[in-house]
Amino acid sequence: MISTLLVANRGEIACRVFRTCRELGIRTVAVFSDADADALHVREADAAVRLPGAASSETYLRADLVVAAALASGADAVHPGYGFLSENADFARAVTAAGLTWIGPPPEAIEAMASKTRAKELLGIAPLTDVTAGDLPVLVKAAAGGGGRGMRIVRELARLEDALAAASAEAASAFGDGEVFVEPYVENGRHVEVQVLADAHGTVWTLGTRDCSLQRRHQKVIEEAPAPGLPAALTEELYERSAAAAKAVGYVGAGTVEFLVEDPALGPAGADVPPAPGSAGKEGTPRAHFLEMNTRLQVEHPVTEEVYGVDLVALQLAVAEGTPLPPEPPAARGHAVEARLYAEDPAAGWAPQTGRLHAFGVPGVRVDTGYASGDTVPVHYDAMLAKVVAHAPTRAEAVRKLAHALERAVIHGPATNRDLLVASLRHPEFRDHRRLDTGFYDRHLDALAAPPDGAGLAAVAAALAEAARNAGRFGGGWRNVRSQDETRTYGEHEVRYRPARGGGFEVLAPEGVRAVAAAPGRVRLEAGGVVRDFDVAAYGDGTVHVGPHRLAARPRFTDPRERTLPGSLLAPMPGTVVRLADGLAVGDRVEAGQPLLWLEAMKMEHRVTAPASGTLTALHAAPGRQVEVGALLAVVQTEDVPTEAQEDPTA
């Protein structure tokens, strides 16, 4: 029996595993980098071991340090979580060689399936070689890992070499393995996967399907179980192929088999992957193409847990202890939908965000997170704040419940994708599952990223809350002086008001708004005959949170871009310089759009390009240097002088 478990991971998944361990009476051990010294997963563990450094390559990807931490802490088992070393066969061997129980499949199964290239070879599917223009579009993909890292779509042959290099560098940083391969890119397919769970006695469960088609930058955004609208015959085929793949490699533990479903009803699919045996459907019916098998617990496993009423982590531990599974899995019930909440700014090209999370909470649904109110989102790891999951008897009810919970969530701190999630869940194409495909955000992202309704009233509430706070600060003396108009600006919304005789405020602009009551933390407004209350929170960082709205107040200090030399290239986000363009040096002539350097932020690589043609007159970036947003990276002297670096996160 396992008595003490070390989780070789961080953040949300470490906290998730610890929760099950507490219920089972298993002691827990965390590992942490210097950047995570006060992280939630460290606080929740019974013991913790420091991994010196901050970068993943120095800490969470160091198998030797993690095994040493397990031995030093008295752990007798290691759970890898997902990402980092979770699909590293050498790590699994090192764990077992140290006399510890490995919570995962045998190393041989990891080697057979964790590498996408070897998995495809096992199933008779060869990657593309000698790519020609006729093969386009293609997808460059990391052989190891997942989560959208190490992936690039290439539509122009001239960009293939850069895409290979960028994907390889990103994969090496995220997974410790820079191997990449090329495969045809399927347009407008559905990303469908099957959860498998196998014991050491020959039993293999297939715990339903999941649909993960809503993706941006190859990163899953919204997932659900079961995958809606699949024909029964196709569903049964996916189960059979998934179970066969697990049995073929002697799989033990939790894993996921992923497919791309080509549905003729969604239109042309473009280039296709070679179909596995039995994948070809009848004319006009969907068919499935094998993508990969993930030999670990998936990020989106909670939707399966909710539908089947199981704890997959508890089952992983039971299987590792040798307990046989029952012959059949439990029956499915209802529908579950999960949304990934990220710290990223839609107004800044979805750049990942860092900073203090002043207040955080989502009511009425399951929340798997590695953060609590008061925590800081660091720059070194991915930007996911939480997974928010709703379960209900029907899909429509689960979708409605999740959208409502996200809308009511308290998320005070860095900008997030909350508004995108709510808008996506309420979009007609998502509600009508017949139009689900991986091109959803290509078609709708601009519209979905538009500011939500109600920002104008939220700006009024923010202005009056600030006025009430100032009035209290000065003892209410404003009541004894002549009323004067005041103006506050939040983004595009200008608010004009003045103190009213007898107390309170009169709103002058926007028109048609009446201030019913105003206090520093709560404002009541009437507009169009409807009275609404607004909770207002300001933390002195230039932003004001009013309900679901995050408003940018007029900055107290000049933007750094206004204090830099013309032609300055500034860091569009905090991160680490990972490499410079080959041979780049001061005095070089550069062309508009030419890649100059690459930043890594939150495990994603971002290319910074020259904003215009000119001469490189200064270069302050160097590989390994950590930079804050707005840091001066280089200066390009141009005739037409732009003032900000161009950043292309998809290149």
C-alpha positions as a printed Julia matrix, in Angstrom:
651×3 Matrix{Float64}:
   0.0    0.0     0.0
   1.18   3.51   -0.82
   1.76   5.6     2.3
   3.53   8.72    1.0
   3.23  10.1    -2.52
   5.44  12.7    -4.21
   3.92  14.57   -7.14
   6.58  15.4    -9.72
   4.71  18.45  -10.91
   3.34  21.82   -9.85
   0.23  23.95   -9.75
  -3.24  22.68  -10.5
  -2.44  19.02  -11.17
  -0.34  18.7    -8.0
  -3.21  20.15   -5.96
  -5.63  17.81   -7.74
  -3.6   14.7    -6.83
  -3.13  15.91   -3.26
  -6.9   16.22   -2.86
  -7.39  12.53   -3.63
  -4.47  11.57   -1.39
  -6.05  13.39    1.56
  -9.28  11.46    1.01
  -7.35   8.17    0.91
  -5.15   8.93    3.92
  -1.92   9.14    1.91
   0.76  11.62    2.98
   1.87  14.05    0.26
   5.16  15.6    -0.85
   5.55  18.55   -3.21
   8.56  19.67   -5.2
   9.0   23.32   -5.99
  11.21  25.69   -7.91
  12.37  28.97   -6.44
   9.6   30.71   -8.38
   7.06  28.41   -6.71
   8.37  28.65   -3.14
   5.02  29.94   -1.83
   2.76  28.29   -4.42
  -0.54  26.7    -3.44
   0.65  23.16   -4.17
   3.52  23.68   -1.73
   1.19  24.98    0.95
  -1.2   22.07    0.52
   1.42  19.3     0.73
   2.46  17.63    3.99
   6.1   18.18    3.04
   7.97  19.9     0.23
  11.43  19.7    -1.34
  13.12  22.59   -3.12
  14.46  22.18   -6.66
  17.01  25.02   -7.0
  16.35  27.38   -9.9
  13.34  28.72  -11.72
  13.38  27.47  -15.32
  11.69  24.14  -15.99
  14.92  22.74  -17.4
  16.65  23.37  -14.05
  13.84  22.07  -11.86
  10.73  20.12  -12.88
  12.5   18.5   -15.84
  15.42  17.26  -13.71
  14.59  13.59  -13.15
  17.62  13.1   -10.9
  16.55  15.9    -8.56
  12.95  14.68   -8.41
  13.97  11.1    -7.55
  16.39  12.4    -4.92
  13.56  14.51   -3.47
  11.32  11.45   -3.23
  13.99   9.46   -1.4
  14.89  12.33    0.93
  11.25  12.92    1.9
  10.46   9.27    2.57
   8.0    8.95   -0.3
   7.29   5.45   -1.57
   5.5    6.44   -4.78
   5.73   9.13   -7.49
   2.86  10.57   -9.54
   4.06  12.53  -12.6
   0.92  14.57  -13.26
   0.86  15.78  -16.87
   3.5   17.62  -18.88
   7.1   17.87  -17.62
   8.38  14.3   -17.08
   5.02  12.52  -17.25
   5.78  10.8   -20.56
   9.5   10.24  -20.01
  10.31   6.54  -19.97
  13.78   7.11  -18.48
  12.18   8.96  -15.57
   9.76   6.08  -14.99
  12.7    3.67  -14.96
  14.63   5.88  -12.55
  11.66   5.94  -10.18
  11.28   2.17  -10.13
  15.06   1.64   -9.96
  15.04   3.68   -6.76
  12.56   1.24   -5.24
   9.59   3.59   -5.63
   6.15   2.88   -7.08
   5.54   4.59  -10.43
   1.99   5.86  -10.93
   1.8    5.33  -14.64
   2.22   2.86  -17.46
   5.31   0.67  -17.92
   8.29   2.47  -19.46
   8.02   0.25  -22.53
   4.45   1.43  -23.13
   5.53   5.04  -22.7
   8.28   4.56  -25.27
   5.88   2.91  -27.69
   3.17   5.57  -27.42
   4.47   8.75  -25.8
   6.51   9.57  -28.89
   4.02  10.44  -31.59
   6.45   9.36  -34.31
   6.97   5.9   -32.8
   3.24   5.52  -32.1
   2.41   6.24  -35.72
   5.07   3.79  -36.85
   3.52   1.15  -34.58
   0.16   1.75  -36.27
   1.63   1.88  -39.77
   1.29   5.65  -40.28
   4.46   7.36  -41.56
   5.22  11.07  -41.05
   5.78  13.33  -44.04
   9.31  13.67  -45.39
  10.61  15.84  -48.23
   7.71  18.27  -47.96
   6.71  19.94  -51.23
   4.31  22.77  -52.01
   1.74  20.16  -52.94
   1.76  18.83  -49.37
   0.72  22.15  -47.83
  -0.7   22.95  -45.38
   1.32  20.84  -42.95
   1.62  20.68  -39.19
   4.99  20.65  -37.44
   4.51  18.79  -34.19
   6.57  17.85  -31.14
   7.12  14.11  -30.86
   6.77  14.32  -27.07
   4.44  16.19  -24.75
   1.27  18.07  -25.62
  -0.71  21.14  -24.59
  -0.15  22.83  -27.97
   3.55  23.41  -27.32
   5.98  22.6   -30.08
   3.34  22.92  -32.83
   3.27  25.14  -35.92
   0.96  25.25  -38.93
   2.91  25.91  -42.13
   1.08  27.19  -45.2
   4.12  28.51  -47.1
   7.07  26.3   -47.92
   9.51  29.14  -47.23
   8.44  29.18  -43.57
   8.94  25.47  -42.95
  12.57  25.72  -41.79
  11.79  28.46  -39.26
   8.76  26.52  -38.02
  10.84  23.39  -37.51
  13.44  25.31  -35.51
  10.88  27.18  -33.4
   8.82  24.06  -32.66
  11.94  22.1   -31.74
  13.2   24.8   -29.37
   9.8   25.13  -27.72
   9.45  21.35  -27.33
  12.95  21.02  -25.84
  12.16  23.72  -23.29
   8.76  22.3   -22.34
   9.44  18.55  -22.47
  13.2   18.1   -22.54
  12.91  16.55  -26.02
  13.33  18.62  -29.18
  12.25  15.94  -31.67
   9.59  17.19  -34.11
   7.92  15.72  -37.17
   5.66  16.87  -40.0
   2.21  15.6   -40.88
  -0.57  16.83  -43.18
  -2.79  19.42  -41.53
  -6.48  18.59  -41.51
  -8.72  21.65  -41.75
 -12.02  21.77  -39.88
 -11.84  18.41  -38.16
 -13.18  17.46  -34.75
 -10.7   16.6   -32.02
 -12.21  13.59  -30.25
 -10.49  11.4   -27.68
 -11.2    8.28  -25.63
 -10.24   7.85  -21.97
  -8.76   4.43  -21.27
  -7.89   2.83  -17.95
  -6.14  -0.53  -17.72
  -5.03  -2.71  -14.83
  -2.2   -5.24  -14.6
  -4.65  -8.15  -14.94
  -5.74  -7.59  -18.54
  -8.85  -5.45  -18.01
  -9.11  -2.32  -20.18
 -11.87   0.22  -19.66
 -12.94   2.78  -22.25
 -14.52   5.57  -20.25
 -16.36   7.39  -23.0
 -15.4   10.1   -25.45
 -14.42  13.73  -25.04
 -14.64  16.52  -27.6
 -11.77  19.02  -27.48
 -12.36  20.78  -30.79
 -12.39  24.33  -29.47
  -8.69  25.17  -29.63
  -6.64  28.31  -30.09
  -2.97  28.15  -31.02
  -3.31  24.36  -30.75
  -4.24  24.78  -27.09
  -7.49  23.25  -25.92
  -9.89  25.86  -24.55
 -13.2   24.08  -23.94
 -13.68  20.32  -23.56
 -16.73  18.2   -22.95
 -17.87  14.65  -22.35
 -19.34  12.8   -24.04
 -18.42  14.09  -27.52
 -21.83  15.23  -28.79
 -23.49  13.98  -31.94
 -21.13  11.14  -32.88
 -22.79   8.27  -34.73
 -23.06   5.18  -32.53
 -21.03   3.11  -34.99
 -18.17   5.62  -34.97
 -18.21   5.8   -31.18
 -17.95   2.03  -30.96
 -15.1    2.06  -33.48
 -13.2    4.61  -31.38
 -13.65   2.43  -28.29
 -12.38  -0.65  -30.09
  -9.35   1.07  -31.6
  -8.46   2.7   -28.28
  -8.68  -0.54  -26.33
  -6.67  -2.33  -29.02
  -3.93   0.32  -28.87
  -3.69  -0.05  -25.1
  -3.56  -3.84  -25.25
  -0.97  -3.77  -28.05
   1.62  -2.18  -25.75
   0.66  -3.84  -22.46
  -0.73  -0.59  -21.11
  -1.4   -0.15  -17.38
  -2.93   2.96  -15.84
  -4.8    5.97  -17.24
  -4.26   7.12  -20.81
  -5.98   8.87  -23.67
  -6.2    7.97  -27.35
  -6.76  11.01  -29.57
  -8.38  11.11  -33.0
  -9.17  13.72  -35.61
 -12.67  13.11  -36.9
 -13.19  14.26  -40.46
 -16.86  15.06  -40.9
 -18.02  15.72  -44.47
 -20.94  17.68  -43.02
 -18.44  20.34  -41.93
 -17.07  20.9   -45.44
 -13.72  20.07  -47.07
 -11.1   18.77  -44.7
  -8.08  19.7   -46.79
  -5.0   17.47  -46.58
  -5.58  14.22  -44.77
  -3.55  11.86  -42.63
  -3.29   8.25  -43.81
  -6.31   6.48  -42.32
  -5.67   3.66  -39.92
  -7.21   0.31  -40.79
 -10.95   0.44  -40.35
 -11.12   4.24  -40.22
 -12.67   4.84  -43.63
 -16.36   5.64  -43.32
 -19.11   5.33  -45.87
 -19.73   8.16  -48.3
 -20.81  11.25  -46.33
 -20.17   9.77  -42.87
 -17.46  10.89  -40.43
 -14.22   8.96  -40.2
 -11.51   9.03  -37.56
  -7.75   9.37  -37.97
  -5.38   8.4   -35.17
  -3.41  11.33  -33.73
  -1.59  10.02  -30.68
  -1.88   8.23  -27.36
  -1.12  10.26  -24.27
   0.38   7.95  -21.67
  -0.69  10.02  -18.7
  -3.65  11.72  -17.1
  -5.09  14.42  -19.37
  -5.72  18.01  -18.33
  -9.37  17.52  -19.25
  -9.9   14.36  -17.2
 -12.44  16.05  -14.86
 -15.23  15.94  -17.46
 -14.89  12.15  -17.62
 -14.86  11.94  -13.82
 -18.06  13.97  -13.62
 -19.89  11.91  -16.24
 -18.82   8.5   -14.87
 -18.81   9.4   -11.18
 -15.24   8.18  -10.68
 -11.97   9.55   -9.3
  -9.37   8.77  -11.96
  -6.47   9.63   -9.65
  -7.78   7.2    -7.03
  -8.11   4.54   -9.74
  -4.55   5.24  -10.89
  -3.3    4.67   -7.36
  -5.38   1.49   -6.94
  -4.06   0.07  -10.22
  -0.48   0.91   -9.19
  -1.07  -1.02   -5.96
  -2.15  -4.05   -7.98
  -5.9   -3.82   -7.42
  -7.89  -5.31  -10.34
 -10.56  -3.2   -12.0
 -14.14  -4.48  -12.12
 -14.93  -6.15  -15.45
 -16.99  -3.18  -16.7
 -16.8    0.56  -16.0
 -19.72   2.37  -14.36
 -22.48   3.77  -16.54
 -22.29   7.31  -17.84
 -24.69   9.92  -16.55
 -25.35  13.39  -17.9
 -22.95  15.77  -19.59
 -19.92  17.76  -18.4
 -18.16  20.78  -19.9
 -14.78  22.2   -18.88
 -13.32  25.63  -19.65
  -9.64  26.47  -19.22
  -9.21  29.86  -17.59
  -5.96  31.49  -18.73
  -4.13  34.63  -17.65
  -3.84  36.27  -21.06
  -4.75  39.66  -22.47
  -6.99  39.77  -25.55
  -6.13  43.46  -26.01
  -2.43  42.57  -26.32
  -2.7   39.76  -28.86
  -3.53  37.22  -26.15
  -0.1   37.63  -24.6
   0.28  35.65  -21.35
  -0.02  37.74  -18.21
   1.65  37.64  -14.83
   1.05  39.41  -11.55
  -0.85  39.23   -8.32
  -4.2   37.47   -8.21
  -5.86  39.7    -5.63
  -9.13  37.76   -5.37
 -10.25  34.53   -7.02
 -13.35  32.37   -6.78
 -15.9   30.67   -9.04
 -19.27  29.78   -7.47
 -21.38  26.68   -7.87
 -19.16  24.46  -10.02
 -16.01  22.35   -9.78
 -12.78  24.35   -9.89
  -9.39  22.66  -10.24
  -6.71  25.28   -9.66
  -3.21  25.9    -8.42
  -3.96  29.43   -7.23
  -5.77  31.12   -4.37
  -6.51  34.76   -3.62
  -3.26  36.62   -2.98
  -1.05  34.32   -5.07
   1.21  35.58   -7.86
   1.11  34.17  -11.38
   4.78  33.61  -12.33
   6.36  34.08  -15.74
   8.13  30.73  -15.92
   5.21  28.34  -16.48
   2.0   28.12  -18.46
  -0.73  30.68  -18.03
  -3.6   28.43  -16.93
  -5.23  29.69  -13.75
  -7.89  27.01  -13.39
 -10.14  24.45  -15.01
 -13.8   25.24  -14.4
 -16.17  22.29  -14.81
 -19.96  22.04  -14.85
 -22.01  18.81  -14.85
 -25.73  18.54  -15.52
 -28.27  16.03  -16.85
 -28.07  17.47  -20.4
 -25.48  19.26  -22.52
 -27.56  22.42  -22.78
 -27.91  22.61  -19.0
 -24.19  22.01  -18.41
 -23.23  24.7   -20.94
 -25.65  27.22  -19.4
 -24.43  26.43  -15.88
 -20.76  26.86  -16.81
 -21.29  30.15  -18.65
 -23.23  31.56  -15.7
 -20.57  30.48  -13.19
 -17.77  32.04  -15.22
 -19.72  35.26  -15.63
 -20.18  35.5   -11.84
 -16.6   34.5   -11.02
 -14.4   36.85   -9.02
 -11.09  37.15  -10.9
  -9.25  40.24   -9.72
  -5.73  40.46  -11.08
  -4.16  39.8   -14.48
  -6.3   39.94  -17.59
  -7.9   36.59  -18.48
  -9.82  34.86  -21.24
 -12.99  34.73  -19.12
 -15.03  36.84  -21.57
 -13.92  34.62  -24.47
 -15.05  31.52  -22.59
 -18.47  32.93  -21.77
 -19.01  34.17  -25.33
 -17.87  30.82  -26.76
 -20.24  28.84  -24.58
 -23.14  31.06  -25.64
 -22.3   31.13  -29.34
 -24.96  29.52  -31.58
 -22.41  27.29  -33.31
 -21.22  25.87  -30.02
 -24.71  25.37  -28.7
 -25.52  23.55  -31.94
 -22.93  20.79  -31.61
 -23.31  19.86  -35.29
 -20.93  22.7   -36.16
 -18.14  21.85  -33.69
 -14.69  21.76  -35.3
 -11.14  22.99  -34.78
 -11.75  25.99  -37.03
 -14.25  27.56  -34.61
 -11.88  30.28  -33.41
 -10.52  30.92  -36.89
 -14.04  31.9   -37.87
 -15.18  33.71  -34.75
 -12.28  34.86  -32.56
 -12.5   38.56  -33.42
 -16.21  38.73  -32.63
 -15.88  36.6   -29.5
 -13.03  38.77  -28.19
 -15.11  41.96  -28.35
 -15.69  43.58  -24.95
 -18.85  42.24  -23.29
 -21.99  44.3   -22.98
 -22.28  46.47  -19.92
 -18.78  47.94  -19.86
 -20.19  51.48  -20.05
 -22.27  51.09  -16.89
 -19.34  49.34  -15.21
 -17.22  52.42  -15.96
 -19.82  54.63  -14.29
 -19.78  52.38  -11.23
 -15.97  52.51  -11.12
 -15.93  56.3   -11.32
 -18.54  56.76   -8.58
 -16.87  54.22   -6.31
 -13.62  56.16   -6.64
 -15.46  59.41   -5.96
 -17.08  57.92   -2.85
 -13.69  56.67   -1.68
 -12.15  60.11   -2.15
 -15.07  61.78   -0.41
 -14.6   59.54    2.59
 -10.85  60.19    2.56
 -11.49  63.91    2.86
 -14.2   63.6     5.46
 -17.08  64.35    3.12
 -15.99  67.97    2.77
 -17.05  68.02   -0.86
 -20.62  68.52    0.29
 -19.77  72.05    1.49
 -18.19  73.34   -1.73
 -19.64  74.33   -5.07
 -20.37  71.28   -7.2
 -17.99  70.83  -10.1
 -18.0   68.37  -12.94
 -15.54  65.5   -12.64
 -14.32  63.24  -15.42
 -12.91  59.72  -15.25
 -11.89  57.61  -18.23
 -11.74  53.8   -18.35
 -10.59  52.47  -21.69
 -12.95  53.95  -24.28
 -15.57  54.97  -21.72
 -15.59  58.54  -20.41
 -17.7   59.24  -17.34
 -18.73  62.73  -16.2
 -20.46  63.36  -12.89
 -20.71  65.87  -10.08
 -21.65  65.8    -6.41
 -25.38  66.26   -5.92
 -26.94  68.59   -3.4
 -27.74  66.69   -0.24
 -25.24  63.96   -1.01
 -24.69  61.41   -3.69
 -23.78  62.04   -7.31
 -25.4   63.18  -10.52
 -24.22  61.33  -13.62
 -23.86  63.68  -16.61
 -22.4   61.25  -19.13
 -23.3   58.76  -20.33
 -26.86  60.02  -20.48
 -29.77  58.13  -19.0
 -27.93  56.79  -15.95
 -28.99  57.65  -12.4
 -26.83  57.04   -9.34
 -29.05  55.47   -6.7
 -26.29  54.86   -4.15
 -22.49  54.89   -4.16
 -19.95  53.49   -1.73
 -16.27  52.62   -2.29
 -17.03  48.92   -2.83
 -20.58  48.92   -4.15
 -22.59  51.15   -6.48
 -26.27  51.0    -7.42
 -27.3   52.46  -10.78
 -30.55  52.85  -12.66
 -30.55  52.8   -16.46
 -33.55  52.3   -18.72
 -35.75  51.78  -15.71
 -33.66  48.84  -14.47
 -31.73  49.02  -11.18
 -28.46  47.07  -10.9
 -25.86  46.67   -8.18
 -22.15  46.66   -9.03
 -19.37  45.34   -6.8
 -16.23  47.44   -7.33
 -12.65  46.6    -6.35
  -9.49  48.61   -7.04
  -6.01  47.55   -5.96
  -3.86  50.49   -7.0
  -2.41  48.78  -10.08
  -4.27  50.87  -12.65
  -7.17  48.48  -13.09
 -10.63  48.42  -11.55
 -12.75  45.26  -11.33
 -16.49  45.8   -11.61
 -18.34  42.5   -11.6
 -16.99  40.57  -14.59
 -15.46  43.7   -16.12
 -11.76  44.53  -15.85
 -11.35  48.21  -16.64
  -8.12  50.07  -17.34
  -8.14  53.41  -15.55
  -6.27  56.42  -16.87
  -2.61  55.57  -16.1
  -0.95  57.56  -13.36
   2.42  57.29  -15.07
   3.53  57.69  -18.65
   3.57  54.54  -20.74
   7.2   53.32  -21.08
   6.83  53.39  -24.87
   6.47  57.17  -24.7
   9.88  57.5   -23.03
  11.91  55.4   -25.45
  13.9   56.3   -28.53
  12.14  56.15  -31.89
  12.5   52.67  -33.37
  12.73  50.99  -29.97
  11.62  47.38  -29.8
  10.05  46.68  -26.43
   9.24  43.32  -24.87
   5.52  42.7   -25.51
   5.35  40.44  -22.44
   7.52  39.31  -19.53
   9.68  36.34  -20.41
  13.12  34.95  -21.17
  15.13  35.57  -24.34
  15.78  32.07  -25.68
  17.65  32.88  -28.89
  18.63  35.56  -31.38
  18.49  35.35  -35.16
  21.65  33.74  -36.52
  24.49  36.25  -36.76
  22.38  39.2   -35.61
  24.61  42.14  -34.66
  24.5   45.89  -34.28
  24.89  47.58  -37.66
  22.93  44.9   -39.57
  20.35  45.92  -42.11
  16.99  44.33  -41.19
  13.76  44.07  -43.14
  10.23  44.64  -41.91
   8.87  41.42  -40.42
  12.29  39.79  -40.14
  12.56  37.63  -37.01
  15.12  39.16  -34.66
  14.73  37.2   -31.44
  12.5   34.77  -29.58
  10.99  35.15  -26.12
   9.72  32.28  -24.02
   6.82  33.2   -21.78
   4.77  30.7   -19.83
   6.17  27.71  -21.77
   5.27  29.2   -25.17
   7.78  30.67  -27.61
   7.0   34.07  -29.15
   8.81  35.51  -32.14
   9.72  39.23  -32.08
  10.16  40.78  -35.51
  11.44  44.06  -36.91
   8.57  46.57  -37.15
  10.02  48.15  -40.29
  13.08  48.05  -42.51
  16.14  49.84  -41.2
  19.46  49.48  -39.39
  19.89  47.73  -36.05
  21.58  50.38  -33.93
  21.32  48.73  -30.5
  20.84  45.18  -29.24
  20.17  44.68  -25.53
  18.71  41.17  -25.68
  20.85  38.11  -25.03
  19.94  34.43  -24.68
  18.98  33.61  -21.11
  18.15  37.19  -20.15
  14.85  37.63  -18.33
  12.89  40.72  -19.32
   9.8   42.47  -18.04
   7.04  43.81  -20.27
   8.21  47.05  -21.86
  11.93  46.24  -21.5
  14.08  47.64  -24.31
  15.25  44.76  -26.52
  16.74  46.54  -29.51
  16.58  49.71  -31.6
  15.97  49.78  -35.34
  16.69  53.13  -36.96
  14.09  53.65  -39.67
  12.75  56.41  -41.82
   9.2   55.75  -40.62
   9.73  55.25  -36.93
   7.41  52.76  -35.21
   7.83  52.36  -31.5
   6.88  48.84  -30.55
   8.19  45.37  -31.27
   6.04  43.15  -33.39
   5.28  39.79  -31.83
   3.97  36.74  -33.67
   3.03  33.96  -31.23
   1.9   31.6   -33.99
   5.13  31.53  -35.97
